[in-house]
Amino acid sequence: MKKRGLWFIIGISIVLLGGIVGWLFRPPDPTKLVTNGLERLNAATSFRYSLTQYQWVEGKNRVLAQVQGEKDGGNTRIVGELTGSEVELVKIGDSTFSKDPFNKKWIKFANGQAAQEVFLAELSPLSSLQMKELGEVVLSGQGKVNGERVWICQLKPSVQNQMMEAFWTDFQYTLYIRKSDKTLVKATIEAKNKARSDPMTMTLEFRDIGKKITIQTPTI
């Protein structure tokens, strides 16, 4: 009788343990994962980022943009290359400044808002992650970004970005969401040119999220 009771307790323990282990290792809901990952990144007041954009032009995969940036509230600074030219821009509120690559002097754009619209993706990387509807979200696997473990999700959303909608179609996003705090740390965006159906790929990476960053107004 004692042995039967002991085996019963052991059996119940195994079932309970299996349930706990299954719950711990159950993959998260991909839609909630993406929603929370985007919300956490959009809520961050500061971060550093990189943006690289490729596009097929005349049968060749060319780099359109390759920049490093940092954001502190409404201020942003980027440095890198756009369409083969060196660029360094600073946005302080509604004002935008550019450094001349030859004489290294700063100039202020007469129309800062217009300049920000031209360089929207580079100065406001989160604008490329605004979506009207997520559509079906698929949890495609796990991986690492800069040594940190991430969930990988894929989706084909409808975007909420007039500039992107005007020139591109057939958007496919691959989002990398950090496991430790469910924050989006990397995104790859693939699309096709509306006029010629040439493919485009944009990759964004985010780091130092929430850390102190200081961006000062350039001296003219």
C-alpha atoms as an extended CHARMM CRD file, in Angstrom:
* protein
*
       220  EXT
         1         1  MET       CA              0.0000000000        0.0000000000        0.0000000000  PROA      1               0.0000000000
         2         2  LYS       CA              2.8170000000        2.3500000000        0.8630000000  PROA      2               0.0000000000
         3         3  LYS       CA              4.6090000000        1.5350000000       -2.4030000000  PROA      3               0.0000000000
         4         4  ARG       CA              1.4250000000        2.1880000000       -4.3970000000  PROA      4               0.0000000000
         5         5  GLY       CA              1.0100000000        5.5800000000       -2.7000000000  PROA      5               0.0000000000
         6         6  LEU       CA              4.6550000000        6.4080000000       -3.3540000000  PROA      6               0.0000000000
         7         7  TRP       CA              4.3600000000        5.5750000000       -7.0610000000  PROA      7               0.0000000000
         8         8  PHE       CA              1.1800000000        7.6580000000       -7.2450000000  PROA      8               0.0000000000
         9         9  ILE       CA              2.9970000000       10.6860000000       -5.7840000000  PROA      9               0.0000000000
        10        10  ILE       CA              5.9230000000       10.1650000000       -8.1500000000  PROA      10              0.0000000000
        11        11  GLY       CA              3.5500000000        9.9520000000      -11.1190000000  PROA      11              0.0000000000
        12        12  ILE       CA              1.7550000000       13.1510000000      -10.1420000000  PROA      12              0.0000000000
        13        13  SER       CA              5.1090000000       14.9060000000       -9.6500000000  PROA      13              0.0000000000
        14        14  ILE       CA              6.2730000000       13.8770000000      -13.1280000000  PROA      14              0.0000000000
        15        15  VAL       CA              3.0590000000       15.1550000000      -14.7100000000  PROA      15              0.0000000000
        16        16  LEU       CA              3.2920000000       18.4770000000      -12.8440000000  PROA      16              0.0000000000
        17        17  LEU       CA              6.9920000000       18.8510000000      -13.6760000000  PROA      17              0.0000000000
        18        18  GLY       CA              6.2850000000       18.1310000000      -17.3330000000  PROA      18              0.0000000000
        19        19  GLY       CA              3.5750000000       20.7750000000      -17.3580000000  PROA      19              0.0000000000
        20        20  ILE       CA              5.8880000000       23.3710000000      -15.7860000000  PROA      20              0.0000000000
        21        21  VAL       CA              8.7360000000       22.5840000000      -18.1870000000  PROA      21              0.0000000000
        22        22  GLY       CA              6.3350000000       22.7470000000      -21.1380000000  PROA      22              0.0000000000
        23        23  TRP       CA              5.0380000000       26.1220000000      -19.9820000000  PROA      23              0.0000000000
        24        24  LEU       CA              8.5570000000       27.4970000000      -19.5080000000  PROA      24              0.0000000000
        25        25  PHE       CA              9.7320000000       26.4250000000      -22.9510000000  PROA      25              0.0000000000
        26        26  ARG       CA              6.5240000000       27.1370000000      -24.8650000000  PROA      26              0.0000000000
        27        27  PRO       CA              7.2300000000       29.6050000000      -27.6890000000  PROA      27              0.0000000000
        28        28  PRO       CA              5.6360000000       33.0380000000      -27.2300000000  PROA      28              0.0000000000
        29        29  ASP       CA              2.7280000000       34.3200000000      -29.2820000000  PROA      29              0.0000000000
        30        30  PRO       CA              4.4580000000       35.9570000000      -32.3010000000  PROA      30              0.0000000000
        31        31  THR       CA              1.9070000000       38.7550000000      -32.7390000000  PROA      31              0.0000000000
        32        32  LYS       CA              2.1980000000       39.8100000000      -29.0960000000  PROA      32              0.0000000000
        33        33  LEU       CA              5.9620000000       39.4810000000      -29.3460000000  PROA      33              0.0000000000
        34        34  VAL       CA              6.1340000000       41.8700000000      -32.3180000000  PROA      34              0.0000000000
        35        35  THR       CA              3.6110000000       44.2980000000      -30.8350000000  PROA      35              0.0000000000
        36        36  ASN       CA              5.4880000000       44.4870000000      -27.5180000000  PROA      36              0.0000000000
        37        37  GLY       CA              8.8730000000       44.6870000000      -29.2520000000  PROA      37              0.0000000000
        38        38  LEU       CA              7.7970000000       47.6580000000      -31.3660000000  PROA      38              0.0000000000
        39        39  GLU       CA              6.1450000000       49.4020000000      -28.4150000000  PROA      39              0.0000000000
        40        40  ARG       CA              9.2590000000       49.0870000000      -26.2470000000  PROA      40              0.0000000000
        41        41  LEU       CA             11.5360000000       50.4650000000      -28.9590000000  PROA      41              0.0000000000
        42        42  ASN       CA              9.1610000000       53.3290000000      -29.7940000000  PROA      42              0.0000000000
        43        43  ALA       CA              8.9810000000       54.2170000000      -26.1010000000  PROA      43              0.0000000000
        44        44  ALA       CA             12.7840000000       54.5450000000      -25.8370000000  PROA      44              0.0000000000
        45        45  THR       CA             13.9460000000       58.1630000000      -25.5780000000  PROA      45              0.0000000000
        46        46  SER       CA             17.5080000000       57.3720000000      -26.6500000000  PROA      46              0.0000000000
        47        47  PHE       CA             19.4030000000       54.7650000000      -28.6560000000  PROA      47              0.0000000000
        48        48  ARG       CA             22.1760000000       54.2800000000      -31.1970000000  PROA      48              0.0000000000
        49        49  TYR       CA             21.5050000000       52.6410000000      -34.5410000000  PROA      49              0.0000000000
        50        50  SER       CA             22.8820000000       51.6340000000      -37.9080000000  PROA      50              0.0000000000
        51        51  LEU       CA             21.0370000000       51.7130000000      -41.2300000000  PROA      51              0.0000000000
        52        52  THR       CA             22.0950000000       50.0320000000      -44.4540000000  PROA      52              0.0000000000
        53        53  GLN       CA             20.0000000000       50.0920000000      -47.6210000000  PROA      53              0.0000000000
        54        54  TYR       CA             20.6780000000       48.1670000000      -50.8270000000  PROA      54              0.0000000000
        55        55  GLN       CA             18.8370000000       48.3620000000      -54.1430000000  PROA      55              0.0000000000
        56        56  TRP       CA             19.2390000000       46.6050000000      -57.4690000000  PROA      56              0.0000000000
        57        57  VAL       CA             20.0830000000       49.2060000000      -60.1080000000  PROA      57              0.0000000000
        58        58  GLU       CA             20.8540000000       48.1430000000      -63.7050000000  PROA      58              0.0000000000
        59        59  GLY       CA             21.4560000000       44.5690000000      -62.6330000000  PROA      59              0.0000000000
        60        60  LYS       CA             23.7770000000       45.4320000000      -59.7430000000  PROA      60              0.0000000000
        61        61  ASN       CA             23.1310000000       45.4600000000      -55.9990000000  PROA      61              0.0000000000
        62        62  ARG       CA             24.1820000000       48.9640000000      -54.9540000000  PROA      62              0.0000000000
        63        63  VAL       CA             24.4450000000       50.6010000000      -51.5470000000  PROA      63              0.0000000000
        64        64  LEU       CA             22.0610000000       53.5430000000      -51.2810000000  PROA      64              0.0000000000
        65        65  ALA       CA             22.6930000000       54.3480000000      -47.6280000000  PROA      65              0.0000000000
        66        66  GLN       CA             25.1110000000       53.2350000000      -44.9310000000  PROA      66              0.0000000000
        67        67  VAL       CA             24.9820000000       55.3490000000      -41.7980000000  PROA      67              0.0000000000
        68        68  GLN       CA             25.5230000000       55.2330000000      -38.0570000000  PROA      68              0.0000000000
        69        69  GLY       CA             23.1860000000       57.3000000000      -35.9330000000  PROA      69              0.0000000000
        70        70  GLU       CA             22.2750000000       58.2220000000      -32.3880000000  PROA      70              0.0000000000
        71        71  LYS       CA             19.0660000000       59.6550000000      -30.9990000000  PROA      71              0.0000000000
        72        72  ASP       CA             18.3890000000       61.6120000000      -27.8210000000  PROA      72              0.0000000000
        73        73  GLY       CA             14.7730000000       62.7120000000      -27.5330000000  PROA      73              0.0000000000
        74        74  GLY       CA             14.0750000000       65.0560000000      -30.4650000000  PROA      74              0.0000000000
        75        75  ASN       CA             17.7640000000       65.3170000000      -31.4020000000  PROA      75              0.0000000000
        76        76  THR       CA             19.5300000000       63.0310000000      -33.8790000000  PROA      76              0.0000000000
        77        77  ARG       CA             23.0010000000       62.7650000000      -35.3760000000  PROA      77              0.0000000000
        78        78  ILE       CA             24.0520000000       60.5850000000      -38.3240000000  PROA      78              0.0000000000
        79        79  VAL       CA             27.3460000000       60.0140000000      -40.1290000000  PROA      79              0.0000000000
        80        80  GLY       CA             28.0740000000       57.8020000000      -43.1280000000  PROA      80              0.0000000000
        81        81  GLU       CA             27.3520000000       57.6230000000      -46.8490000000  PROA      81              0.0000000000
        82        82  LEU       CA             24.2530000000       58.3490000000      -48.9250000000  PROA      82              0.0000000000
        83        83  THR       CA             24.3200000000       57.3820000000      -52.6150000000  PROA      83              0.0000000000
        84        84  GLY       CA             28.1250000000       57.3220000000      -52.5210000000  PROA      84              0.0000000000
        85        85  SER       CA             28.5870000000       60.7330000000      -50.8620000000  PROA      85              0.0000000000
        86        86  GLU       CA             29.8250000000       61.3880000000      -47.3440000000  PROA      86              0.0000000000
        87        87  VAL       CA             27.2030000000       62.8530000000      -45.0560000000  PROA      87              0.0000000000
        88        88  GLU       CA             27.0480000000       64.1080000000      -41.4870000000  PROA      88              0.0000000000
        89        89  LEU       CA             23.7640000000       65.5560000000      -40.2850000000  PROA      89              0.0000000000
        90        90  VAL       CA             22.5050000000       66.8050000000      -36.9360000000  PROA      90              0.0000000000
        91        91  LYS       CA             18.8430000000       67.4190000000      -36.1510000000  PROA      91              0.0000000000
        92        92  ILE       CA             18.1180000000       69.5780000000      -33.1220000000  PROA      92              0.0000000000
        93        93  GLY       CA             14.3600000000       69.8650000000      -32.7230000000  PROA      93              0.0000000000
        94        94  ASP       CA             13.0480000000       71.4550000000      -35.9450000000  PROA      94              0.0000000000
        95        95  SER       CA             16.5040000000       72.5990000000      -37.1190000000  PROA      95              0.0000000000
        96        96  THR       CA             18.7770000000       70.5090000000      -39.3300000000  PROA      96              0.0000000000
        97        97  PHE       CA             22.5240000000       71.0150000000      -39.8890000000  PROA      97              0.0000000000
        98        98  SER       CA             24.9080000000       69.4880000000      -42.4190000000  PROA      98              0.0000000000
        99        99  LYS       CA             28.7120000000       69.3330000000      -42.3850000000  PROA      99              0.0000000000
       100       100  ASP       CA             30.4150000000       70.1690000000      -45.6670000000  PROA      100             0.0000000000
       101       101  PRO       CA             32.6470000000       67.1340000000      -46.4670000000  PROA      101             0.0000000000
       102       102  PHE       CA             35.3240000000       69.3790000000      -48.0020000000  PROA      102             0.0000000000
       103       103  ASN       CA             35.7960000000       72.3700000000      -45.6990000000  PROA      103             0.0000000000
       104       104  LYS       CA             34.2900000000       70.6230000000      -42.6410000000  PROA      104             0.0000000000
       105       105  LYS       CA             32.1080000000       73.6240000000      -41.8430000000  PROA      105             0.0000000000
       106       106  TRP       CA             28.5430000000       73.2770000000      -40.6140000000  PROA      106             0.0000000000
       107       107  ILE       CA             25.6290000000       74.8710000000      -42.4450000000  PROA      107             0.0000000000
       108       108  LYS       CA             22.0300000000       75.1730000000      -41.3340000000  PROA      108             0.0000000000
       109       109  PHE       CA             19.2760000000       74.2090000000      -43.7600000000  PROA      109             0.0000000000
       110       110  ALA       CA             16.9500000000       77.1220000000      -44.5010000000  PROA      110             0.0000000000
       111       111  ASN       CA             14.0160000000       74.7160000000      -44.2510000000  PROA      111             0.0000000000
       112       112  GLY       CA             14.8070000000       72.1970000000      -41.5440000000  PROA      112             0.0000000000
       113       113  GLN       CA             11.4900000000       70.3570000000      -41.8470000000  PROA      113             0.0000000000
       114       114  ALA       CA             11.9640000000       69.8160000000      -45.5960000000  PROA      114             0.0000000000
       115       115  ALA       CA             15.4620000000       68.4380000000      -44.9910000000  PROA      115             0.0000000000
       116       116  GLN       CA             14.1100000000       66.0570000000      -42.3720000000  PROA      116             0.0000000000
       117       117  GLU       CA             11.5420000000       64.7770000000      -44.8570000000  PROA      117             0.0000000000
       118       118  VAL       CA             14.2610000000       64.1360000000      -47.4510000000  PROA      118             0.0000000000
       119       119  PHE       CA             16.3820000000       62.2180000000      -44.9220000000  PROA      119             0.0000000000
       120       120  LEU       CA             13.4020000000       60.7030000000      -43.1000000000  PROA      120             0.0000000000
       121       121  ALA       CA             14.6020000000       57.0980000000      -43.0080000000  PROA      121             0.0000000000
       122       122  GLU       CA             18.1110000000       58.0500000000      -41.8910000000  PROA      122             0.0000000000
       123       123  LEU       CA             17.1670000000       60.6840000000      -39.2730000000  PROA      123             0.0000000000
       124       124  SER       CA             14.0100000000       58.9000000000      -38.0660000000  PROA      124             0.0000000000
       125       125  PRO       CA             14.6850000000       55.1560000000      -38.3480000000  PROA      125             0.0000000000
       126       126  LEU       CA             11.5220000000       54.2790000000      -36.4240000000  PROA      126             0.0000000000
       127       127  SER       CA              9.4790000000       55.7680000000      -39.2820000000  PROA      127             0.0000000000
       128       128  SER       CA             10.3020000000       52.6510000000      -41.3300000000  PROA      128             0.0000000000
       129       129  LEU       CA              8.7620000000       50.4810000000      -38.5990000000  PROA      129             0.0000000000
       130       130  GLN       CA              5.3450000000       52.1620000000      -38.4890000000  PROA      130             0.0000000000
       131       131  MET       CA              2.6270000000       49.7400000000      -39.6170000000  PROA      131             0.0000000000
       132       132  LYS       CA             -1.1100000000       50.0300000000      -40.2530000000  PROA      132             0.0000000000
       133       133  GLU       CA             -1.6720000000       46.3010000000      -39.8520000000  PROA      133             0.0000000000
       134       134  LEU       CA              0.7530000000       43.5350000000      -38.9760000000  PROA      134             0.0000000000
       135       135  GLY       CA             -0.9650000000       40.8280000000      -40.9900000000  PROA      135             0.0000000000
       136       136  GLU       CA              0.0490000000       37.2450000000      -40.2300000000  PROA      136             0.0000000000
       137       137  VAL       CA              3.1060000000       37.0490000000      -37.9710000000  PROA      137             0.0000000000
       138       138  VAL       CA              5.2190000000       33.8890000000      -38.0490000000  PROA      138             0.0000000000
       139       139  LEU       CA              7.7670000000       32.9300000000      -35.4110000000  PROA      139             0.0000000000
       140       140  SER       CA             10.4900000000       31.6020000000      -37.7000000000  PROA      140             0.0000000000
       141       141  GLY       CA             13.1880000000       30.7460000000      -35.1880000000  PROA      141             0.0000000000
       142       142  GLN       CA             15.7920000000       31.9080000000      -32.7110000000  PROA      142             0.0000000000
       143       143  GLY       CA             19.2260000000       33.4530000000      -33.0860000000  PROA      143             0.0000000000
       144       144  LYS       CA             21.6730000000       36.0270000000      -31.7850000000  PROA      144             0.0000000000
       145       145  VAL       CA             22.2110000000       39.7190000000      -32.4870000000  PROA      145             0.0000000000
       146       146  ASN       CA             25.4500000000       41.1690000000      -31.1090000000  PROA      146             0.0000000000
       147       147  GLY       CA             25.7740000000       38.1680000000      -28.8220000000  PROA      147             0.0000000000
       148       148  GLU       CA             22.2510000000       38.4960000000      -27.3630000000  PROA      148             0.0000000000
       149       149  ARG       CA             19.6060000000       35.8080000000      -27.8420000000  PROA      149             0.0000000000
       150       150  VAL       CA             16.6060000000       36.8470000000      -29.9300000000  PROA      150             0.0000000000
       151       151  TRP       CA             13.3110000000       35.5800000000      -31.2730000000  PROA      151             0.0000000000
       152       152  ILE       CA             12.9800000000       35.9410000000      -35.0690000000  PROA      152             0.0000000000
       153       153  CYS       CA              9.5820000000       36.8720000000      -36.5220000000  PROA      153             0.0000000000
       154       154  GLN       CA              8.4950000000       37.3860000000      -40.1280000000  PROA      154             0.0000000000
       155       155  LEU       CA              5.4900000000       39.3160000000      -41.4120000000  PROA      155             0.0000000000
       156       156  LYS       CA              4.1020000000       41.1040000000      -44.4580000000  PROA      156             0.0000000000
       157       157  PRO       CA              2.4640000000       44.2210000000      -43.0190000000  PROA      157             0.0000000000
       158       158  SER       CA              0.7970000000       47.2390000000      -44.5590000000  PROA      158             0.0000000000
       159       159  VAL       CA              3.1350000000       50.1300000000      -43.7760000000  PROA      159             0.0000000000
       160       160  GLN       CA              2.2450000000       53.5630000000      -42.4330000000  PROA      160             0.0000000000
       161       161  ASN       CA              4.8970000000       55.6000000000      -44.1900000000  PROA      161             0.0000000000
       162       162  GLN       CA              3.9200000000       57.7440000000      -47.1810000000  PROA      162             0.0000000000
       163       163  MET       CA              7.4430000000       57.8590000000      -48.6010000000  PROA      163             0.0000000000
       164       164  MET       CA              7.7870000000       54.0730000000      -48.5210000000  PROA      164             0.0000000000
       165       165  GLU       CA              4.2900000000       53.5380000000      -49.9060000000  PROA      165             0.0000000000
       166       166  ALA       CA              4.9800000000       55.9350000000      -52.7920000000  PROA      166             0.0000000000
       167       167  PHE       CA              8.0270000000       54.0400000000      -54.1120000000  PROA      167             0.0000000000
       168       168  TRP       CA              7.8660000000       50.4720000000      -52.7690000000  PROA      168             0.0000000000
       169       169  THR       CA              5.4890000000       47.5240000000      -52.5610000000  PROA      169             0.0000000000
       170       170  ASP       CA              5.3920000000       43.8750000000      -51.3910000000  PROA      170             0.0000000000
       171       171  PHE       CA              6.9420000000       44.6080000000      -48.0010000000  PROA      171             0.0000000000
       172       172  GLN       CA              8.3700000000       41.7350000000      -45.9760000000  PROA      172             0.0000000000
       173       173  TYR       CA              9.8000000000       42.3470000000      -42.5090000000  PROA      173             0.0000000000
       174       174  THR       CA             12.0810000000       40.1380000000      -40.4590000000  PROA      174             0.0000000000
       175       175  LEU       CA             12.2020000000       41.3560000000      -36.8530000000  PROA      175             0.0000000000
       176       176  TYR       CA             14.6740000000       40.2950000000      -34.1810000000  PROA      176             0.0000000000
       177       177  ILE       CA             13.3290000000       40.6820000000      -30.6490000000  PROA      177             0.0000000000
       178       178  ARG       CA             15.6570000000       40.3920000000      -27.6680000000  PROA      178             0.0000000000
       179       179  LYS       CA             14.6050000000       37.6020000000      -25.3170000000  PROA      179             0.0000000000
       180       180  SER       CA             15.8100000000       39.2860000000      -22.1390000000  PROA      180             0.0000000000
       181       181  ASP       CA             13.4380000000       42.2670000000      -22.2900000000  PROA      181             0.0000000000
       182       182  LYS       CA             11.2890000000       41.6460000000      -25.4160000000  PROA      182             0.0000000000
       183       183  THR       CA             12.7060000000       44.7310000000      -27.2000000000  PROA      183             0.0000000000
       184       184  LEU       CA             13.1800000000       44.9500000000      -30.9590000000  PROA      184             0.0000000000
       185       185  VAL       CA             16.9250000000       45.2060000000      -31.7020000000  PROA      185             0.0000000000
       186       186  LYS       CA             17.1190000000       44.5050000000      -35.4360000000  PROA      186             0.0000000000
       187       187  ALA       CA             14.8770000000       44.6910000000      -38.4890000000  PROA      187             0.0000000000
       188       188  THR       CA             15.3540000000       43.6870000000      -42.1060000000  PROA      188             0.0000000000
       189       189  ILE       CA             12.9050000000       45.1520000000      -44.6110000000  PROA      189             0.0000000000
       190       190  GLU       CA             12.5590000000       43.7740000000      -48.1230000000  PROA      190             0.0000000000
       191       191  ALA       CA             10.4100000000       45.3720000000      -50.8320000000  PROA      191             0.0000000000
       192       192  LYS       CA             10.1190000000       45.9040000000      -54.5810000000  PROA      192             0.0000000000
       193       193  ASN       CA             10.2930000000       49.1300000000      -56.5540000000  PROA      193             0.0000000000
       194       194  LYS       CA              6.8060000000       50.0160000000      -57.8300000000  PROA      194             0.0000000000
       195       195  ALA       CA              8.0430000000       51.2020000000      -61.2240000000  PROA      195             0.0000000000
       196       196  ARG       CA             10.5990000000       48.5240000000      -62.1030000000  PROA      196             0.0000000000
       197       197  SER       CA             10.0340000000       45.7160000000      -59.5350000000  PROA      197             0.0000000000
       198       198  ASP       CA             13.7280000000       45.9340000000      -58.5530000000  PROA      198             0.0000000000
       199       199  PRO       CA             14.3110000000       44.5530000000      -55.0370000000  PROA      199             0.0000000000
       200       200  MET       CA             15.3780000000       46.6990000000      -52.0790000000  PROA      200             0.0000000000
       201       201  THR       CA             16.7050000000       45.6290000000      -48.6840000000  PROA      201             0.0000000000
       202       202  MET       CA             17.0500000000       47.8310000000      -45.6140000000  PROA      202             0.0000000000
       203       203  THR       CA             18.6560000000       46.6380000000      -42.3850000000  PROA      203             0.0000000000
       204       204  LEU       CA             18.3140000000       48.4970000000      -39.0800000000  PROA      204             0.0000000000
       205       205  GLU       CA             20.1070000000       47.6410000000      -35.8470000000  PROA      205             0.0000000000
       206       206  PHE       CA             19.5350000000       49.2640000000      -32.4590000000  PROA      206             0.0000000000
       207       207  ARG       CA             21.7720000000       49.3170000000      -29.3780000000  PROA      207             0.0000000000
       208       208  ASP       CA             22.4070000000       51.3320000000      -26.1980000000  PROA      208             0.0000000000
       209       209  ILE       CA             18.6260000000       51.6040000000      -25.8690000000  PROA      209             0.0000000000
       210       210  GLY       CA             17.7000000000       53.9300000000      -23.0170000000  PROA      210             0.0000000000
       211       211  LYS       CA             21.2970000000       54.9000000000      -22.2570000000  PROA      211             0.0000000000
       212       212  LYS       CA             22.4420000000       58.5030000000      -21.8030000000  PROA      212             0.0000000000
       213       213  ILE       CA             23.3480000000       60.1470000000      -25.1230000000  PROA      213             0.0000000000
       214       214  THR       CA             24.1850000000       63.8140000000      -25.6090000000  PROA      214             0.0000000000
       215       215  ILE       CA             23.8240000000       65.5520000000      -28.9800000000  PROA      215             0.0000000000
       216       216  GLN       CA             24.8710000000       69.1840000000      -29.1430000000  PROA      216             0.0000000000
       217       217  THR       CA             24.0280000000       71.9310000000      -31.6320000000  PROA      217             0.0000000000
       218       218  PRO       CA             26.9260000000       72.3360000000      -34.1170000000  PROA      218             0.0000000000
       219       219  THR       CA             28.9430000000       75.5190000000      -34.0910000000  PROA      219             0.0000000000
       220       220  ILE       CA             28.4280000000       77.4390000000      -37.3310000000  PROA      220             0.0000000000
